[in-house]
């Protein structure tokens, strides 16, 4: 009886992760498996921003796969880089239920309209725009509004979190900006519950789960216009898109929302609607099964 090939779904990010997983792809190919590559970073950070040699290597690796699962619409342009190679659009997803419960209580959570809690949750460091966020906090000046920033997460590279803490002190931001350890489970839920605005100022991104969690929690999102973030955040609908590396744009986006409660409320509702309609895990499971069937040629 003819042996059916296995199907390998290999998740990867940029840099050393891609190199490591390219070896896994070679081993899987030699073993006769079908291979799906599932990148969790932006196409720019994995391809466009690198040397000609790296781009050549990237193309050779991709050609060894039977398809690529694209988390964001940015990855659809892979069809221009390697014409004819299968690309399956399947965005990230979460269990929206615990976050939707927060969203249903959103309007009654914060009785003081003059205090705005701004949350960032994810890895901390230069590439994530953490230092841009400190600079934005320093720029904010509104006599009748108090802004409180919570940056929650581990550092991208060793020492970056300590640099952030030092910069908070040097910039005189103690009492305005607090830096916390990574949050999981109930602690993470409470972070979203306490926030009014979610900010994600990354310089390069795939499709971060934290942004989907924030949306499901009923938070307006201010994010950079990179990678898969424009897939999640629609300008003026559920948030504001800014250019990476621009503290001024970040601060202006925060002020725009803080000064416009009606816009805030509209974006809160829209964030929840979009997250529940497009990024719930049940839909993702069905979509993933469909991709597996197509790749394995099982109809």
N, C-alpha and C positions, 0 to 999 in steps of 0.2 A: 504494500500500500504506500502511495506517495506521501511523504511527510509534509504536513502543512507548515509554512514558515511562521515563526513567532513575529509578533509586532512589538517593537520597542518605541516607547514614547520618552524621548530624552530632553529634559529641561536644561536650559543653559542661560548664562548671562555673558557679559563681555570679558575680555582679557583672558586671564589664566583659566577661568571657568570654561570658556569656549575651547581653548587648547586641550584641556582635560577631556571634555566631552567629544572632541573630534577623534580622540583615540578610541573612546567608547563606540563611536559610529563605525570606525574601521573594524573593530572587533565584531560588532553586531553584523556588519556586512559580510565579513568572512564566515560568520556562522550561519549565513543564509536568512537572517531576519529581515523583515520589512522595518523601515525606520521612519519615525516622525520626529522632527526637531521642533522643540517648543520654546523659543527664545523668550526670556522674561526681561528684556532690556529693549532700548530703542534701536532701530536699524541704523540710525546715524552713529550711535556710540559703538556699534559692532562692525560697521562697514565704512561709511562715508568719511569718518574722521581719522582714518588710518592710511598707512602708506600703500603704494601700489602693490608691493609684495604681499602685504596682509590681505588686501582685497582679492588678489589672485587666490591666495590660500583659502579664504572664506568661500569663494565660488566653488573651488574643488570640493570642499567639505559638504556644502549644500547639495552638490550634484550626487553625492553618495547617499543622500536620503531619498525617501519616497514621497516626501512632502514636508511642508512647514506649517505649523499652527501659528497663525498671526494673532497676537493679543490686541493689536491696534491697527487702525487703517493705514498707518505709516508703513507697515510691513507689506501691504499690498503692492507697493512699488518694487518688491523683490521680483515680480514678474517682468519688469523692465531690465533688471540686472541679469536674470537667468530666464530668458523667455521659455515658456512652456512648462516650467517647473510648478507642480501643484502647490498652491497656497490656500489654506483654509482659514477663514476669518472666524475666530472664536474668542471673544473678549473674556477677561477674568470675571470671576463671580464669587459671591459669598452667600452664606445663610443670612438673609436680610431680617429675619424675624426679631432677634434681640435688639437690633438697631431701630427697626420700625416702631417698636414700643416706645423708645425715647422720642421719636418724631411725633408720635400722637400726643405727647405731653409738652411739646416744645414751647408753646406760647406761655405756659404757666410755670416754666422752670426758673426764669430769671426775672423777678419782680422789679429789680433796679435797672431802669433803662440807661442809666448814666455810667454803668460799668460794663465794658465789653471784654469778654474772655476770648482770646485768640489762641487756637490750638494748632500745633504742628506735631504729628506723630509719625515716626519713621526713623531711619538712620540719620545721624547728625554729622555734618562735615561740610567742607567747602563745596563738593560736588552736589550736595543736596540743598544748597542755598541757605544754609543755617546762618552764616555770617551776614548774608544779605538781609535776613530777617532781623538780626540785631540792629543793623544800620537803619532799617525801616522803622523799628521801634523808637530809635533815637530821633527820627524825623517827625514823628507824630506829635502834634500839639493841638489840643482842642480843650479850651478852658472848662467846658461843661461835661466832658467825657473822660473817664479814667480807663486806660487800656492796660490789660493784664495779659502777658504772653506766657504760655506753657509749652516748652519744647521737650518732647518725650521720646526717648530712644537711646540706642547705643551708638558709639562713634563708628563712622565708616572706616577710618584708619586710626590705629592706636595713637592717642594723644590729642585728637581733634576735639574731643569733649572737654578736656582740660583747657584747651585753648579758648573754647567758647566761654567757659566759666570765667577765665581770666579777662576776656574781652567784656563780658557783662560788668565786671567790677571796674575795669578801666574806663568804660563808657558811662559809668554812673547809672546803670540800669537795674541795680538791685531793688527789689520791690516792684519792678515792672516786668522783668523777665526772670522766669524760673526754669531751671534745667533739671529734668527728672530722669530716672532710669526707665528702661523700656517697660511698657505696660502690656499685660496679657489678661485674658479672662475678665472677671468682674471689674478689675482695676481699669482696664481699657474702656469698658462700657461706661464707667463713671467719668472718664476723661471726656468722652463724647457728650455725655449728659450735661456736664458743666460748661461746655463751650458754646459760643455764639457764632463764631466764624472759624472755618478751617482753612489753613494756609499751607500750600505745598509749593515751595519756590525752587524746586530741583532744576539743575542745569541739563539733565538728560534723564529720560525715564521711559519705562515700558508702560504698564498699566497698574499702578500701585493699588493694592487692596485697601490701604488706609483711606484713600480718597473715596472709594466705593462705600466703605463703612461710614465715612462722614456724611456722604449723600443720603444713605439709608437712614441715618440719624436725624435727617432734616436740617443739615447745616449748609449754608451758602459756602462755596469753595472759591478761594482765590488761588490760582495756580499758574505756573509758567506755561507758555505756549510751545511745549516740546513733547516729542514722543507720542504716547497715547493719551496724554492729559487733555488735549482738545476733543478727544472722543467722549470724555466724561463730562467736561465742563463746557457748557454752551454759553457764550458771552451774552450777558444780560438776561439769561433764562434761569440758570441755577448757580451762576457765579461770574467771576471776572477772570479773564486771561491777561497775563502780563508777560513782558519779555524777560528771559532769564538774566540774572545779574543786575537787576534794576531795583534797588531799595526804594527809590522815589515812586516807581509804579506800584510797588507793594503797599507803601504807606497811603498813597492816593486811593487805591482800591479799598483798603480798610476804612478810610475816612468816608468814602462814598456810601458804603453800607451802613456805617454807624450813624450817618446823618439822615438816612432814609429808611425809617422803620417799615414802611409799606413795601419797599423793594426787598428788604430783608425777609419779610413774611412771605412774599411771593416766591422768592428763591428757595426758602425753606421747604415750601410745599412742592415745588418743582423738583428739587433734589431727591426727595423721597419718592415721588412718582417715577422719575427716571430710573432710580436704583431698583425699585421693585419690578418695574416693567422690563428692564433690559439686563440686569446684572444679578439676578437671583440664581442660586446654585442649581435649582431643579432644571432650569432651562439649559444651563451649561452642561449638565450631565447628559441630557438628551442630545445636545449638539456634539459632544465629544464622542458618544457612541456612534453617531452618524459618520463622523470623520474616520473613526476606527474601521467601520464597515467599508467605507469607500477605499481606504488605503489597503485593507486586506482583501478587497474584491469580494466581500461577502454581501450579497444583496438581500 
